[in-house]
Amino acid sequence: MKILVPLINAHVGCFDNNVQELRETLVRASNRHQLDDSLIVLHPYALSGAEPHAEAEHPQFQLGIQRQLESLESVRRDSQRLLTMYSREQQWIIHFRDSTQEMQCPLKNGDLYVTMEQEKLVVTTDTLLKSILEDDNALIYSNFIWVVFLLDAYSRETVQRRRELLERLQQKVHAPVILIGAVGVANDRVHAGDTALFLPNTTDYGFALESQYALIDLFQEAITWEIDRQQVYFIQPDIEKEHAIILFAIRDFITKSGFSRVHLGLSGGVDSSLVAALVTQAIGANNVVGILMPSPYSSQHSITDALELAKNLNIETHMISLDDIYYSLKILLNKDFAISNLADENMQARLRGLYLMTYANSTNSFLLTTGNKSEIACGYGTLYGDMCGSYNPIGDLYKTEVYDLCRYINHQAGCNMIPEHVLTKAPSAELRMGQFDQETLPEYTRLDRIIELLLQNKYTHEQVASHSETTIEEVLHVANLLRKSEFKRWQAPPVLKLRDTHLGSSRGGVLLSTFKG
């Protein structure tokens, strides 16, 4: 039996474009493969776009889904069967169609799966896997094919957990288990096109970070991908896989936002250097502008490093000195009140934000922001300043991981695309004379470990101190920063999720809390 999986990067609400791409994919697959008597399996997000949320319940949206399904009938052969799923009234509806019948089977609350006796199919979702593993009734369907629709988005930790659950399911039911994933960015999350086949003696698991199709052959016990195998992102070392996922997310978010041009501030630091390199790889150097905005405390090397980076990337740059406007504004404000040291530092960051947002409005350009997870966790960013922007592709990478990804990019390029001095100099915001990050934060290797143990492991302060070779006072300092800075994260741009401990808006952090965990 052959199972065709069109992996379509659908756009929420773009029904005509989505169905046209689906039709073209089905035609390409039919022209290249013998697909009589095959089963076509469509992920629900291939119809609706990834995670339509409340829009999925709108009557007009429901009508669009039904029209898509009807339109696909013109390219489905009589010998082919179609299986998909869509949401209606906050309930999943399993849709099946062949030459003789059409079935609409609700996956009701409390149900673990939907069975199709005649077709020998069991349909479920990844969110129900743990419960299914505890359900002995599942053993009845050992001679069925299990189709698991993946609804959850990518995170580093869930890939391995999901794989283990699916392997356990296959071992429990002694039947083929097929994972069907979606492709595309959904707000701050990314669906990486996971497609997998689990059999007693083999597992074939891959990612598809662009529209294509996968053909699952149960007789051959393998998956054939439309695009060359090297371009499909199989289970790889995290840094290689996440580099590919970040590039895809940047490109998809910008494109679906309706933009083609991007700009960002270039400080000569490691974070903005990494984001500049990533966005250049994602959408091309001709579409990227780097903006240098030195202020009175900017070092000469911050300028030369940024210019060297831009030259290596072959991107356009603009440079404006903030000295005059900074001093003029400072004089003006000091007439009414004494500017504090913190306000003085933040004023420089907000002048940069003013320039970057004005440039965005004036040139119809998309602004990327560049804060890393370590700084976001500790509140080391200025609201309406360096936090300005529409998307943050590295906000779920710790500072140490930022350096690792820079080294990886340089290694792949075979040269120091990101200048070596950017990677070796001491990090500094350069908002006052002689300022360095480690004056007020632990060294980043230690800081990242503390944050990870607090967020991921949920350790007590004493446990964190013992596992990170630091003092209880330092742990309390970091925990306090994490708590106090929640208000900034609520107002931050979307941060691409790569981990379970993502600090974006979907985390659900509490604004008004005194809990120091």
ZIBELFEN-V859671 format. One record per residue. N is the residue number from 1. RES is the residue in one letter. SS is DSSP state (H for helix, E for strand, L for the rest). BURIAL is b if it has 9 or more other C-alpha atoms within 8 Angstrom, else e. D_LAST is the distance of its C-alpha to the last C-alpha in whole Angstrom. Layout:
# ZIBELFEN-V859671
n=N res=RES ss=SS burial=BURIAL d_last=D_LAST
n=N res=RES ss=SS burial=BURIAL d_last=D_LAST
This chain:
# ZIBELFEN-V859671
n=1 res=M ss=L burial=e d_last=53
n=2 res=K ss=E burial=b d_last=52
n=3 res=I ss=E burial=b d_last=48
n=4 res=L ss=E burial=b d_last=48
n=5 res=V ss=E burial=b d_last=45
n=6 res=P ss=E burial=b d_last=45
n=7 res=L ss=E burial=b d_last=42
n=8 res=I ss=L burial=b d_last=42
n=9 res=N ss=L burial=b d_last=40
n=10 res=A ss=L burial=b d_last=40
n=11 res=H ss=L burial=b d_last=39
n=12 res=V ss=L burial=b d_last=38
n=13 res=G ss=L burial=e d_last=41
n=14 res=C ss=L burial=e d_last=44
n=15 res=F ss=H burial=b d_last=46
n=16 res=D ss=H burial=e d_last=49
n=17 res=N ss=H burial=e d_last=47
n=18 res=N ss=H burial=b d_last=45
n=19 res=V ss=H burial=b d_last=48
n=20 res=Q ss=H burial=e d_last=51
n=21 res=E ss=H burial=b d_last=48
n=22 res=L ss=H burial=b d_last=48
n=23 res=R ss=H burial=b d_last=52
n=24 res=E ss=H burial=e d_last=52
n=25 res=T ss=H burial=b d_last=50
n=26 res=L ss=H burial=b d_last=52
n=27 res=V ss=H burial=b d_last=55
n=28 res=R ss=H burial=e d_last=54
n=29 res=A ss=H burial=b d_last=53
n=30 res=S ss=H burial=b d_last=56
n=31 res=N ss=H burial=e d_last=59
n=32 res=R ss=H burial=e d_last=57
n=33 res=H ss=L burial=e d_last=57
n=34 res=Q ss=L burial=e d_last=58
n=35 res=L ss=L burial=e d_last=56
n=36 res=D ss=L burial=e d_last=59
n=37 res=D ss=L burial=b d_last=57
n=38 res=S ss=L burial=b d_last=54
n=39 res=L ss=E burial=b d_last=50
n=40 res=I ss=E burial=b d_last=49
n=41 res=V ss=E burial=b d_last=45
n=42 res=L ss=L burial=b d_last=43
n=43 res=H ss=L burial=b d_last=39
n=44 res=P ss=H burial=b d_last=39
n=45 res=Y ss=H burial=b d_last=37
n=46 res=A ss=H burial=b d_last=41
n=47 res=L ss=H burial=b d_last=42
n=48 res=S ss=H burial=b d_last=40
n=49 res=G ss=L burial=b d_last=37
n=50 res=A ss=L burial=b d_last=34
n=51 res=E ss=L burial=e d_last=32
n=52 res=P ss=L burial=b d_last=34
n=53 res=H ss=H burial=e d_last=32
n=54 res=A ss=H burial=e d_last=33
n=55 res=E ss=H burial=e d_last=36
n=56 res=A ss=H burial=b d_last=37
n=57 res=E ss=H burial=b d_last=38
n=58 res=H ss=L burial=e d_last=40
n=59 res=P ss=H burial=e d_last=44
n=60 res=Q ss=H burial=e d_last=45
n=61 res=F ss=H burial=b d_last=43
n=62 res=Q ss=H burial=b d_last=44
n=63 res=L ss=H burial=e d_last=47
n=64 res=G ss=H burial=b d_last=46
n=65 res=I ss=H burial=b d_last=45
n=66 res=Q ss=H burial=e d_last=48
n=67 res=R ss=H burial=e d_last=50
n=68 res=Q ss=H burial=b d_last=49
n=69 res=L ss=H burial=e d_last=49
n=70 res=E ss=H burial=e d_last=53
n=71 res=S ss=H burial=e d_last=53
n=72 res=L ss=H burial=b d_last=52
n=73 res=E ss=L burial=e d_last=55
n=74 res=S ss=L burial=e d_last=58
n=75 res=V ss=L burial=e d_last=56
n=76 res=R ss=L burial=b d_last=56
n=77 res=R ss=L burial=e d_last=59
n=78 res=D ss=L burial=e d_last=60
n=79 res=S ss=L burial=b d_last=59
n=80 res=Q ss=L burial=b d_last=56
n=81 res=R ss=E burial=b d_last=53
n=82 res=L ss=E burial=b d_last=50
n=83 res=L ss=E burial=b d_last=46
n=84 res=T ss=E burial=b d_last=43
n=85 res=M ss=E burial=b d_last=41
n=86 res=Y ss=E burial=b d_last=40
n=87 res=S ss=E burial=b d_last=38
n=88 res=R ss=E burial=b d_last=40
n=89 res=E ss=L burial=e d_last=38
n=90 res=Q ss=L burial=e d_last=35
n=91 res=Q ss=E burial=b d_last=37
n=92 res=W ss=E burial=b d_last=38
n=93 res=I ss=E burial=b d_last=41
n=94 res=I ss=E burial=b d_last=43
n=95 res=H ss=E burial=b d_last=46
n=96 res=F ss=E burial=b d_last=49
n=97 res=R ss=E burial=b d_last=52
n=98 res=D ss=L burial=b d_last=55
n=99 res=S ss=L burial=e d_last=59
n=100 res=T ss=L burial=e d_last=60
n=101 res=Q ss=L burial=e d_last=56
n=102 res=E ss=E burial=e d_last=53
n=103 res=M ss=E burial=e d_last=50
n=104 res=Q ss=E burial=e d_last=47
n=105 res=C ss=E burial=e d_last=45
n=106 res=P ss=E burial=b d_last=42
n=107 res=L ss=E burial=b d_last=39
n=108 res=K ss=L burial=e d_last=38
n=109 res=N ss=L burial=e d_last=35
n=110 res=G ss=L burial=e d_last=34
n=111 res=D ss=L burial=e d_last=37
n=112 res=L ss=L burial=b d_last=36
n=113 res=Y ss=L burial=b d_last=38
n=114 res=V ss=E burial=b d_last=42
n=115 res=T ss=E burial=e d_last=45
n=116 res=M ss=E burial=e d_last=48
n=117 res=E ss=L burial=e d_last=51
n=118 res=Q ss=L burial=e d_last=54
n=119 res=E ss=L burial=e d_last=52
n=120 res=K ss=L burial=b d_last=50
n=121 res=L ss=E burial=b d_last=46
n=122 res=V ss=E burial=b d_last=43
n=123 res=V ss=E burial=b d_last=41
n=124 res=T ss=E burial=b d_last=37
n=125 res=T ss=E burial=b d_last=34
n=126 res=D ss=H burial=b d_last=31
n=127 res=T ss=H burial=e d_last=28
n=128 res=L ss=H burial=b d_last=31
n=129 res=L ss=H burial=b d_last=31
n=130 res=K ss=H burial=e d_last=29
n=131 res=S ss=H burial=e d_last=31
n=132 res=I ss=H burial=b d_last=34
n=133 res=L ss=H burial=b d_last=33
n=134 res=E ss=L burial=e d_last=33
n=135 res=D ss=L burial=e d_last=36
n=136 res=D ss=H burial=e d_last=39
n=137 res=N ss=H burial=e d_last=42
n=138 res=A ss=H burial=b d_last=41
n=139 res=L ss=H burial=e d_last=43
n=140 res=I ss=H burial=e d_last=46
n=141 res=Y ss=H burial=b d_last=46
n=142 res=S ss=L burial=b d_last=46
n=143 res=N ss=L burial=e d_last=49
n=144 res=F ss=L burial=b d_last=47
n=145 res=I ss=E burial=b d_last=45
n=146 res=W ss=E burial=b d_last=42
n=147 res=V ss=E burial=b d_last=41
n=148 res=V ss=E burial=b d_last=37
n=149 res=F ss=E burial=b d_last=36
n=150 res=L ss=L burial=b d_last=33
n=151 res=L ss=L burial=b d_last=31
n=152 res=D ss=L burial=e d_last=27
n=153 res=A ss=L burial=e d_last=27
n=154 res=Y ss=L burial=b d_last=27
n=155 res=S ss=L burial=b d_last=23
n=156 res=R ss=H burial=b d_last=24
n=157 res=E ss=H burial=e d_last=22
n=158 res=T ss=H burial=b d_last=24
n=159 res=V ss=H burial=b d_last=27
n=160 res=Q ss=H burial=e d_last=27
n=161 res=R ss=H burial=e d_last=26
n=162 res=R ss=H burial=b d_last=28
n=163 res=R ss=H burial=e d_last=31
n=164 res=E ss=H burial=e d_last=31
n=165 res=L ss=H burial=b d_last=31
n=166 res=L ss=H burial=b d_last=34
n=167 res=E ss=H burial=b d_last=35
n=168 res=R ss=H burial=b d_last=35
n=169 res=L ss=H burial=b d_last=36
n=170 res=Q ss=H burial=b d_last=39
n=171 res=Q ss=H burial=b d_last=40
n=172 res=K ss=H burial=e d_last=39
n=173 res=V ss=H burial=b d_last=42
n=174 res=H ss=L burial=b d_last=44
n=175 res=A ss=L burial=b d_last=45
n=176 res=P ss=L burial=b d_last=44
n=177 res=V ss=E burial=b d_last=41
n=178 res=I ss=E burial=b d_last=40
n=179 res=L ss=E burial=b d_last=37
n=180 res=I ss=E burial=b d_last=38
n=181 res=G ss=L burial=b d_last=35
n=182 res=A ss=L burial=b d_last=36
n=183 res=V ss=E burial=b d_last=36
n=184 res=G ss=E burial=b d_last=35
n=185 res=V ss=E burial=b d_last=32
n=186 res=A ss=E burial=b d_last=30
n=187 res=N ss=L burial=e d_last=28
n=188 res=D ss=L burial=b d_last=25
n=189 res=R ss=E burial=b d_last=26
n=190 res=V ss=E burial=b d_last=29
n=191 res=H ss=E burial=b d_last=31
n=192 res=A ss=E burial=b d_last=33
n=193 res=G ss=L burial=b d_last=36
n=194 res=D ss=L burial=b d_last=35
n=195 res=T ss=E burial=b d_last=38
n=196 res=A ss=E burial=b d_last=39
n=197 res=L ss=E burial=b d_last=41
n=198 res=F ss=E burial=b d_last=40
n=199 res=L ss=E burial=b d_last=43
n=200 res=P ss=L burial=b d_last=44
n=201 res=N ss=L burial=e d_last=45
n=202 res=T ss=E burial=e d_last=44
n=203 res=T ss=E burial=e d_last=41
n=204 res=D ss=E burial=b d_last=41
n=205 res=Y ss=E burial=b d_last=38
n=206 res=G ss=E burial=b d_last=38
n=207 res=F ss=L burial=b d_last=36
n=208 res=A ss=L burial=b d_last=39
n=209 res=L ss=L burial=b d_last=37
n=210 res=E ss=L burial=b d_last=40
n=211 res=S ss=L burial=b d_last=43
n=212 res=Q ss=E burial=b d_last=45
n=213 res=Y ss=E burial=b d_last=46
n=214 res=A ss=E burial=b d_last=45
n=215 res=L ss=E burial=b d_last=48
n=216 res=I ss=E burial=b d_last=47
n=217 res=D ss=E burial=b d_last=50
n=218 res=L ss=L burial=b d_last=50
n=219 res=F ss=L burial=e d_last=53
n=220 res=Q ss=L burial=e d_last=52
n=221 res=E ss=L burial=b d_last=48
n=222 res=A ss=E burial=b d_last=47
n=223 res=I ss=E burial=b d_last=46
n=224 res=T ss=E burial=e d_last=48
n=225 res=W ss=E burial=b d_last=46
n=226 res=E ss=L burial=e d_last=48
n=227 res=I ss=L burial=e d_last=47
n=228 res=D ss=L burial=e d_last=48
n=229 res=R ss=H burial=e d_last=45
n=230 res=Q ss=H burial=e d_last=44
n=231 res=Q ss=H burial=e d_last=43
n=232 res=V ss=L burial=b d_last=41
n=233 res=Y ss=L burial=b d_last=37
n=234 res=F ss=L burial=e d_last=37
n=235 res=I ss=L burial=e d_last=34
n=236 res=Q ss=L burial=e d_last=34
n=237 res=P ss=L burial=e d_last=32
n=238 res=D ss=H burial=e d_last=29
n=239 res=I ss=H burial=e d_last=30
n=240 res=E ss=H burial=e d_last=33
n=241 res=K ss=H burial=b d_last=32
n=242 res=E ss=H burial=b d_last=29
n=243 res=H ss=H burial=b d_last=32
n=244 res=A ss=H burial=b d_last=34
n=245 res=I ss=H burial=b d_last=32
n=246 res=I ss=H burial=b d_last=30
n=247 res=L ss=H burial=b d_last=34
n=248 res=F ss=H burial=b d_last=35
n=249 res=A ss=H burial=b d_last=32
n=250 res=I ss=H burial=b d_last=33
n=251 res=R ss=H burial=b d_last=37
n=252 res=D ss=H burial=b d_last=36
n=253 res=F ss=H burial=b d_last=34
n=254 res=I ss=H burial=b d_last=36
n=255 res=T ss=H burial=b d_last=39
n=256 res=K ss=H burial=e d_last=38
n=257 res=S ss=L burial=e d_last=37
n=258 res=G ss=L burial=e d_last=41
n=259 res=F ss=L burial=b d_last=41
n=260 res=S ss=L burial=b d_last=43
n=261 res=R ss=L burial=b d_last=42
n=262 res=V ss=E burial=b d_last=39
n=263 res=H ss=E burial=b d_last=38
n=264 res=L ss=E burial=b d_last=35
n=265 res=G ss=E burial=b d_last=34
n=266 res=L ss=L burial=b d_last=35
n=267 res=S ss=L burial=b d_last=34
n=268 res=G ss=L burial=b d_last=35
n=269 res=G ss=L burial=b d_last=31
n=270 res=V ss=H burial=b d_last=30
n=271 res=D ss=H burial=b d_last=28
n=272 res=S ss=H burial=b d_last=31
n=273 res=S ss=H burial=b d_last=33
n=274 res=L ss=H burial=b d_last=32
n=275 res=V ss=H burial=b d_last=32
n=276 res=A ss=H burial=b d_last=35
n=277 res=A ss=H burial=b d_last=36
n=278 res=L ss=H burial=b d_last=34
n=279 res=V ss=H burial=b d_last=36
n=280 res=T ss=H burial=b d_last=39
n=281 res=Q ss=H burial=b d_last=39
n=282 res=A ss=H burial=b d_last=38
n=283 res=I ss=H burial=b d_last=41
n=284 res=G ss=L burial=b d_last=43
n=285 res=A ss=H burial=b d_last=44
n=286 res=N ss=H burial=e d_last=46
n=287 res=N ss=H burial=b d_last=44
n=288 res=V ss=E burial=b d_last=41
n=289 res=V ss=E burial=b d_last=41
n=290 res=G ss=E burial=b d_last=39
n=291 res=I ss=E burial=b d_last=39
n=292 res=L ss=E burial=b d_last=39
n=293 res=M ss=L burial=b d_last=38
n=294 res=P ss=L burial=b d_last=38
n=295 res=S ss=L burial=b d_last=38
n=296 res=P ss=L burial=e d_last=39
n=297 res=Y ss=L burial=b d_last=36
n=298 res=S ss=L burial=b d_last=37
n=299 res=S ss=L burial=e d_last=38
n=300 res=Q ss=H burial=e d_last=41
n=301 res=H ss=H burial=e d_last=40
n=302 res=S ss=H burial=b d_last=37
n=303 res=I ss=H burial=b d_last=40
n=304 res=T ss=H burial=b d_last=42
n=305 res=D ss=H burial=b d_last=39
n=306 res=A ss=H burial=b d_last=39
n=307 res=L ss=H burial=b d_last=42
n=308 res=E ss=H burial=b d_last=43
n=309 res=L ss=H burial=b d_last=40
n=310 res=A ss=H burial=b d_last=42
n=311 res=K ss=H burial=e d_last=45
n=312 res=N ss=H burial=e d_last=44
n=313 res=L ss=H burial=b d_last=43
n=314 res=N ss=L burial=e d_last=46
n=315 res=I ss=L burial=b d_last=44
n=316 res=E ss=E burial=b d_last=45
n=317 res=T ss=E burial=b d_last=44
n=318 res=H ss=E burial=e d_last=44
n=319 res=M ss=E burial=e d_last=43
n=320 res=I ss=L burial=e d_last=43
n=321 res=S ss=L burial=e d_last=42
n=322 res=L ss=L burial=b d_last=40
n=323 res=D ss=H burial=b d_last=42
n=324 res=D ss=H burial=e d_last=44
n=325 res=I ss=H burial=e d_last=42
n=326 res=Y ss=H burial=b d_last=39
n=327 res=Y ss=H burial=e d_last=41
n=328 res=S ss=H burial=e d_last=43
n=329 res=L ss=H burial=e d_last=40
n=330 res=K ss=H burial=b d_last=39
n=331 res=I ss=H burial=e d_last=42
n=332 res=L ss=H burial=e d_last=42
n=333 res=L ss=H burial=b d_last=39
n=334 res=N ss=H burial=b d_last=39
n=335 res=K ss=L burial=e d_last=42
n=336 res=D ss=L burial=e d_last=40
n=337 res=F ss=L burial=e d_last=37
n=338 res=A ss=L burial=e d_last=36
n=339 res=I ss=L burial=b d_last=33
n=340 res=S ss=L burial=e d_last=30
n=341 res=N ss=H burial=e d_last=30
n=342 res=L ss=H burial=e d_last=27
n=343 res=A ss=H burial=e d_last=29
n=344 res=D ss=H burial=b d_last=31
n=345 res=E ss=H burial=b d_last=29
n=346 res=N ss=H burial=b d_last=28
n=347 res=M ss=H burial=b d_last=32
n=348 res=Q ss=H burial=b d_last=33
n=349 res=A ss=H burial=b d_last=30
n=350 res=R ss=H burial=b d_last=31
n=351 res=L ss=H burial=b d_last=35
n=352 res=R ss=H burial=b d_last=34
n=353 res=G ss=H burial=b d_last=33
n=354 res=L ss=H burial=b d_last=36
n=355 res=Y ss=H burial=e d_last=38
n=356 res=L ss=H burial=b d_last=36
n=357 res=M ss=H burial=b d_last=36
n=358 res=T ss=H burial=e d_last=40
n=359 res=Y ss=H burial=b d_last=41
n=360 res=A ss=H burial=b d_last=39
n=361 res=N ss=H burial=e d_last=41
n=362 res=S ss=H burial=e d_last=44
n=363 res=T ss=H burial=e d_last=44
n=364 res=N ss=L burial=b d_last=43
n=365 res=S ss=L burial=b d_last=40
n=366 res=F ss=E burial=b d_last=37
n=367 res=L ss=E burial=b d_last=34
n=368 res=L ss=E burial=b d_last=31
n=369 res=T ss=L burial=b d_last=28
n=370 res=T ss=L burial=b d_last=27
n=371 res=G ss=L burial=b d_last=23
n=372 res=N ss=L burial=b d_last=22
n=373 res=K ss=H burial=b d_last=18
n=374 res=S ss=H burial=b d_last=17
n=375 res=E ss=H burial=b d_last=18
n=376 res=I ss=H burial=b d_last=17
n=377 res=A ss=H burial=b d_last=13
n=378 res=C ss=H burial=b d_last=14
n=379 res=G ss=L burial=b d_last=16
n=380 res=Y ss=L burial=e d_last=19
n=381 res=G ss=L burial=b d_last=22
n=382 res=T ss=L burial=b d_last=24
n=383 res=L ss=L burial=b d_last=24
n=384 res=Y ss=L burial=e d_last=28
n=385 res=G ss=L burial=b d_last=29
n=386 res=D ss=L burial=b d_last=28
n=387 res=M ss=L burial=b d_last=26
n=388 res=C ss=L burial=b d_last=29
n=389 res=G ss=L burial=b d_last=30
n=390 res=S ss=L burial=b d_last=30
n=391 res=Y ss=E burial=b d_last=29
n=392 res=N ss=E burial=b d_last=26
n=393 res=P ss=L burial=b d_last=27
n=394 res=I ss=L burial=b d_last=25
n=395 res=G ss=L burial=b d_last=22
n=396 res=D ss=L burial=b d_last=20
n=397 res=L ss=L burial=b d_last=22
n=398 res=Y ss=L burial=b d_last=20
n=399 res=K ss=H burial=b d_last=22
n=400 res=T ss=H burial=b d_last=23
n=401 res=E ss=H burial=e d_last=24
n=402 res=V ss=H burial=b d_last=26
n=403 res=Y ss=H burial=b d_last=28
n=404 res=D ss=H burial=e d_last=29
n=405 res=L ss=H burial=b d_last=30
n=406 res=C ss=H burial=b d_last=32
n=407 res=R ss=H burial=e d_last=34
n=408 res=Y ss=H burial=b d_last=34
n=409 res=I ss=H burial=b d_last=36
n=410 res=N ss=H burial=b d_last=38
n=411 res=H ss=H burial=b d_last=39
n=412 res=Q ss=H burial=e d_last=40
n=413 res=A ss=H burial=e d_last=42
n=414 res=G ss=L burial=e d_last=44
n=415 res=C ss=L burial=e d_last=43
n=416 res=N ss=L burial=b d_last=41
n=417 res=M ss=L burial=b d_last=40
n=418 res=I ss=L burial=b d_last=37
n=419 res=P ss=L burial=b d_last=39
n=420 res=E ss=H burial=e d_last=38
n=421 res=H ss=H burial=e d_last=37
n=422 res=V ss=H burial=b d_last=34
n=423 res=L ss=H burial=b d_last=33
n=424 res=T ss=H burial=e d_last=33
n=425 res=K ss=L burial=e d_last=33
n=426 res=A ss=L burial=e d_last=30
n=427 res=P ss=L burial=b d_last=28
n=428 res=S ss=L burial=e d_last=28
n=429 res=A ss=L burial=e d_last=28
n=430 res=E ss=L burial=b d_last=31
n=431 res=L ss=L burial=b d_last=31
n=432 res=R ss=L burial=e d_last=32
n=433 res=M ss=L burial=e d_last=34
n=434 res=G ss=L burial=e d_last=33
n=435 res=Q ss=L burial=b d_last=29
n=436 res=F ss=L burial=b d_last=27
n=437 res=D ss=H burial=b d_last=24
n=438 res=Q ss=H burial=e d_last=23
n=439 res=E ss=H burial=e d_last=24
n=440 res=T ss=L burial=e d_last=20
n=441 res=L ss=L burial=e d_last=18
n=442 res=P ss=L burial=b d_last=18
n=443 res=E ss=L burial=e d_last=21
n=444 res=Y ss=H burial=b d_last=20
n=445 res=T ss=H burial=e d_last=21
n=446 res=R ss=H burial=b d_last=18
n=447 res=L ss=H burial=b d_last=16
n=448 res=D ss=H burial=b d_last=16
n=449 res=R ss=H burial=b d_last=15
n=450 res=I ss=H burial=b d_last=12
n=451 res=I ss=H burial=b d_last=11
n=452 res=E ss=H burial=b d_last=13
n=453 res=L ss=H burial=b d_last=11
n=454 res=L ss=H burial=b d_last=7
n=455 res=L ss=H burial=e d_last=9
n=456 res=Q ss=L burial=e d_last=12
n=457 res=N ss=L burial=e d_last=12
n=458 res=K ss=L burial=e d_last=8
n=459 res=Y ss=L burial=b d_last=8
n=460 res=T ss=L burial=e d_last=7
n=461 res=H ss=H burial=b d_last=7
n=462 res=E ss=H burial=e d_last=11
n=463 res=Q ss=H burial=e d_last=12
n=464 res=V ss=H burial=b d_last=11
n=465 res=A ss=H burial=b d_last=13
n=466 res=S ss=H burial=b d_last=16
n=467 res=H ss=H burial=e d_last=16
n=468 res=S ss=L burial=b d_last=16
n=469 res=E ss=L burial=e d_last=19
n=470 res=T ss=L burial=b d_last=17
n=471 res=T ss=L burial=e d_last=16
n=472 res=I ss=H burial=b d_last=13
n=473 res=E ss=H burial=e d_last=14
n=474 res=E ss=H burial=b d_last=14
n=475 res=V ss=H burial=b d_last=10
n=476 res=L ss=H burial=b d_last=9
n=477 res=H ss=H burial=e d_last=11
n=478 res=V ss=H burial=b d_last=10
n=479 res=A ss=H burial=b d_last=7
n=480 res=N ss=H burial=b d_last=9
n=481 res=L ss=H burial=b d_last=11
n=482 res=L ss=H burial=b d_last=9
n=483 res=R ss=H burial=b d_last=8
n=484 res=K ss=H burial=e d_last=12
n=485 res=S ss=L burial=b d_last=14
n=486 res=E ss=H burial=b d_last=13
n=487 res=F ss=H burial=e d_last=17
n=488 res=K ss=H burial=b d_last=18
n=489 res=R ss=H burial=b d_last=17
n=490 res=W ss=H burial=e d_last=19
n=491 res=Q ss=L burial=e d_last=22
n=492 res=A ss=L burial=b d_last=22
n=493 res=P ss=L burial=b d_last=25
n=494 res=P ss=L burial=b d_last=25
n=495 res=V ss=E burial=b d_last=23
n=496 res=L ss=L burial=b d_last=25
n=497 res=K ss=L burial=b d_last=22
n=498 res=L ss=L burial=b d_last=23
n=499 res=R ss=L burial=b d_last=20
n=500 res=D ss=L burial=b d_last=18
n=501 res=T ss=L burial=e d_last=14
n=502 res=H ss=L burial=b d_last=17
n=503 res=L ss=L burial=b d_last=15
n=504 res=G ss=L burial=b d_last=18
n=505 res=S ss=H burial=b d_last=19
n=506 res=S ss=H burial=e d_last=19
n=507 res=R ss=H burial=e d_last=15
n=508 res=G ss=L burial=e d_last=15
n=509 res=G ss=L burial=e d_last=12
n=510 res=V ss=L burial=e d_last=12
n=511 res=L ss=L burial=e d_last=14
n=512 res=L ss=L burial=e d_last=14
n=513 res=S ss=L burial=e d_last=10
n=514 res=T ss=L burial=e d_last=9
n=515 res=F ss=L burial=e d_last=6
n=516 res=K ss=L burial=e d_last=4
n=517 res=G ss=L burial=e d_last=0
